[in-house]
Amino acid sequence: MTGKTEQTAATAEALGYEQARDELIEVVRRLEAGGTTLEESLALWERGEELAGVCRRWLEGARARLDAALAREAGAETAEEG
């Protein structure tokens, strides 16, 4: 990765879910609107991929937390019944 690419990826990782989602929506809107050069389109696509990855990691983390909470709840109910 180049220095600029590493900086962009690090910036993306620092975003919260809602921020990454909103920026991703904007990236998609700009790509769909067209009128950008090939280089600009590629840069937008790469940014979109980074942002999608951030959103995916946030959602996977939320799913893991939810699964853990449900497992704890199920364990507590089982202990009460036993």
N, C-alpha and C positions, 0 to 999 in steps of 0.2 A: 504494500500500500504506500502511496505517496503521503507526504506530510499533510497536505490539504485533505486528502481522503480520510486519513486517520483522525484529523481534527473534526471533520464532519461526522464521522461515525461516533466519536466520543460525545459530540454535542447531541446526537440523536439518542444515545443511551441515557443522557441526563434528563430527557423529556419524560413527563408523566404521560399516562395513557391518553388522556383527553387532548393534550398538546400535540402528541404524535399523530393522533387520529385526525385532528383538525388540519394539521399541515399536510397530511397524506391526501385529504380531500382536496385541498388546494392544488397539490401536485397533479392529481388526476384531472381536475378541472382544466388546468393549463395544458396538459397533454391532449385532452380531448378537444380543446379549442383550436389546437394547431397554431400555425403561424410562427413556430420557433424553428431555429436552425437544427440541423442534425445534431450538432455538438450540444446545444441547449436541451434538446429532447433526451439525449443520452444522459446528461447530467440530471435532469428531472427524473428519469427512470431509475437511475442509481439511488437518488435520494428517496424515491418512493419505496424501493426495495428495503433500504435501511429503516425507514419509518414503519413499513409493514412488519419487519422483524421486531422492532420495539413493541408494537402493538401485540404481536403474537406472544412475546415473552411476558408482557403484562397479563394477558389473558390466561396463559398457561400457569403463571404464578397464582392468579386468582382462583383458578380451577383447583390447584393443589391445596390452597388454603381452605377452600370450601370442602374438598374431599376429606381433609384432615379433621375439620370441624364436625362433619357428618360422622366420621369414624369414631371420634371421641364421644359424640352423642349416643351413637349406637352402643358403644362400649359401656357407657354409664347406664343405659337402659337395661342392658344385659346383666350388669352387676346388681342393679336394684331388684331384678326378677329372681336372681340366683340366691 
